């Protein structure tokens, strides 16, 4: 039996969801909360399998509550149920630890399926949310490609060696250049890619396939 905790500041909303959930044979509402502080307290006390979380609640927002619950016990799955369709709310909710993001214009079957899906350890999003996530991913991919175009051929070659763990001296020997020249190129690479540390540079190189550079 899937145990569900409801969090919404409107009693009529909680009542409707409770009736819907309790009509299923494999899930039940074990308690309710009407504000953010209450849901955090009850979540940590009752340890429900799933929480249905509104974002706009008094005392503490659903976003903050989601983050606090997830940090305390990430085994509790959280479904954000909200009126907010904007991508900034979606991204923040997922970053806070939500496993699902649904709009309050949902169909009854969507919420029931979301509960079962997150209980299995999977994610469940409303259809347009997937499109928004893909668009954001493509923007970041395009941004990376634009950054790479800023590098000269020599800088890309040095980036590859840096990602593979070569020291400045080893790279200098391989390319028949001075250590000072390699250090200068490395500094330019970091500036162009807006990276601050060598680990950041390595992550960028790995993400863009530079470990396969020969």
C-alpha positions in Angstrom: 0.0 0.0 0.0 1.4 3.4 -1.0 1.2 5.9 1.8 0.5 9.5 0.7 0.8 12.8 2.5 -1.2 15.8 1.1 0.1 19.3 1.4 -2.1 22.2 0.2 -3.5 25.2 2.0 -7.0 24.8 0.5 -9.1 22.2 2.4 -11.4 21.7 -0.6 -8.4 20.7 -2.8 -7.1 18.3 -0.2 -10.5 16.8 0.2 -10.9 16.1 -3.6 -7.4 14.6 -3.8 -7.9 12.5 -0.7 -11.2 11.0 -2.1 -9.4 10.3 -5.4 -6.4 8.6 -3.8 -8.4 6.6 -1.3 -10.6 5.2 -4.1 -7.6 3.3 -5.4 -6.9 -0.2 -4.0 -3.1 0.3 -3.8 -2.7 3.7 -2.0 -4.1 5.7 0.9 -3.8 9.2 2.3 -2.3 8.9 5.8 -2.4 12.6 6.7 -2.7 16.2 5.5 -0.8 19.5 5.9 -2.0 23.0 5.3 1.3 24.9 5.2 5.0 24.3 4.5 6.2 24.0 8.0 3.6 21.4 8.8 4.3 19.2 5.8 8.1 19.1 6.7 7.3 18.1 10.2 4.8 15.4 9.2 6.9 14.1 6.4 9.9 13.5 8.7 7.6 12.1 11.4 5.4 9.8 9.3 7.9 8.9 6.5 5.2 8.6 3.7 6.1 7.0 0.4 4.8 9.9 -1.6 3.9 13.6 -0.8 1.6 15.6 -3.1 3.0 19.2 -2.6 1.5 22.5 -3.5 4.0 25.3 -4.2 2.1 28.3 -2.8 1.6 27.7 0.9 1.8 29.9 4.0 4.7 29.8 6.5 7.0 28.0 4.1 6.8 27.6 0.3 6.4 24.1 -1.2 9.7 24.6 -2.9 11.6 25.2 0.3 9.7 22.3 2.0 10.5 20.0 -0.9 14.2 20.8 -0.6 14.3 20.3 3.1 12.4 17.0 3.0 14.6 15.7 0.1 17.8 16.6 2.0 16.5 14.9 5.2 15.2 11.8 3.4 15.5 11.4 -0.4 13.5 8.1 -0.3 10.3 10.1 0.1 9.0 10.9 -3.4 7.5 14.3 -3.9 4.9 15.2 -6.6 4.6 19.0 -7.1 1.0 19.9 -8.0 0.7 23.5 -9.0 -1.0 26.1 -11.2 2.5 27.4 -12.3 3.3 26.3 -15.8 6.4 28.5 -16.1 9.7 26.6 -16.8 11.5 28.4 -13.9 9.1 26.8 -11.4 9.6 23.4 -13.1 13.4 23.7 -13.0 13.5 24.9 -9.4 11.1 22.1 -8.3 13.2 19.4 -9.9 16.4 20.9 -8.5 14.9 20.9 -5.1 14.3 17.2 -5.4 10.8 16.7 -6.8 10.2 13.5 -8.7 7.1 14.7 -10.5 5.7 18.0 -11.6 1.9 18.2 -12.5 -0.4 21.1 -13.2 -3.7 21.5 -11.3 -5.5 21.2 -14.6 -4.5 17.5 -14.5 -6.8 14.7 -15.3 -7.5 12.3 -12.4 -5.7 9.5 -14.1 -2.5 11.6 -14.4 -2.2 12.1 -10.7 -2.9 8.4 -9.9 -0.3 7.3 -12.5 2.2 9.9 -11.2 1.9 8.4 -7.6 2.5 4.9 -8.9 5.4 6.0 -11.1 7.3 7.9 -8.5 6.7 5.2 -6.0 8.6 2.9 -8.4 11.5 5.3 -8.4 10.8 6.9 -11.8 10.0 10.5 -12.8 6.6 11.7 -14.1 6.1 15.1 -15.8 3.2 16.7 -17.6 3.7 16.5 -21.4 5.0 20.1 -22.0 7.5 19.8 -19.2 9.5 17.3 -21.2 9.6 19.7 -24.1 10.8 22.5 -21.8 13.6 20.4 -20.4 14.7 19.3 -23.9 14.7 22.9 -25.1 16.9 23.9 -22.1 19.3 21.1 -22.8 19.6 22.1 -26.4 20.3 25.7 -25.4 23.1 24.5 -23.2 24.4 22.3 -26.0 24.4 25.2 -28.4 26.2 27.3 -25.9 28.9 24.7 -25.5 29.3 24.6 -29.3 29.6 28.3 -29.5 32.2 28.3 -26.7 34.3 25.7 -28.6 34.2 27.9 -31.7 36.0 30.5 -29.7 39.1 28.2 -29.4 41.8 28.0 -31.9 43.0 24.6 -33.2 46.0 24.8 -31.0 43.9 25.7 -28.0 41.6 22.7 -28.6 44.6 20.4 -28.9 45.9 21.7 -25.5 42.5 21.3 -24.0 42.5 17.7 -25.0 45.9 17.0 -23.3 44.8 18.9 -20.1 41.7 16.8 -19.9 43.8 13.7 -20.1 45.8 14.8 -17.1 49.0 15.9 -18.8 51.0 18.5 -17.0 52.0 21.8 -18.6 55.6 20.5 -19.0 54.4 17.2 -20.6 52.2 19.1 -23.1 55.1 21.4 -23.9 57.3 18.5 -24.7 54.7 16.8 -26.9 54.0 20.0 -28.9 57.6 21.3 -28.9 56.6 24.5 -27.2 57.8 26.2 -24.0 56.0 25.7 -20.7 55.3 29.4 -20.6 53.5 29.2 -24.0 51.4 26.3 -22.7 50.5 28.3 -19.6 49.5 31.2 -21.7 47.3 29.0 -23.9 45.7 27.4 -20.8 44.9 30.9 -19.4 43.3 31.9 -22.7 41.3 28.7 -22.8 40.0 29.3 -19.3 39.0 32.8 -20.1 37.2 32.0 -23.3 35.3 29.1 -21.8 34.6 31.1 -18.6 36.1 28.3 -16.4 37.8 29.0 -13.1 39.5 25.7 -12.2 41.2 22.8 -13.9 38.5 20.3 -12.7 35.9 22.6 -14.4 38.0 22.5 -17.6 38.2 18.7 -17.4 34.4 18.4 -17.0 33.9 20.6 -20.0 36.4 18.6 -22.1 34.8 15.3 -21.1 31.3 16.6 -21.9 32.4 17.7 -25.3 34.3 14.5 -26.2 37.8 15.8 -26.0 39.1 12.7 -24.2 38.9 10.9 -27.6 41.2 13.5 -29.2 44.4 11.9 -30.7 
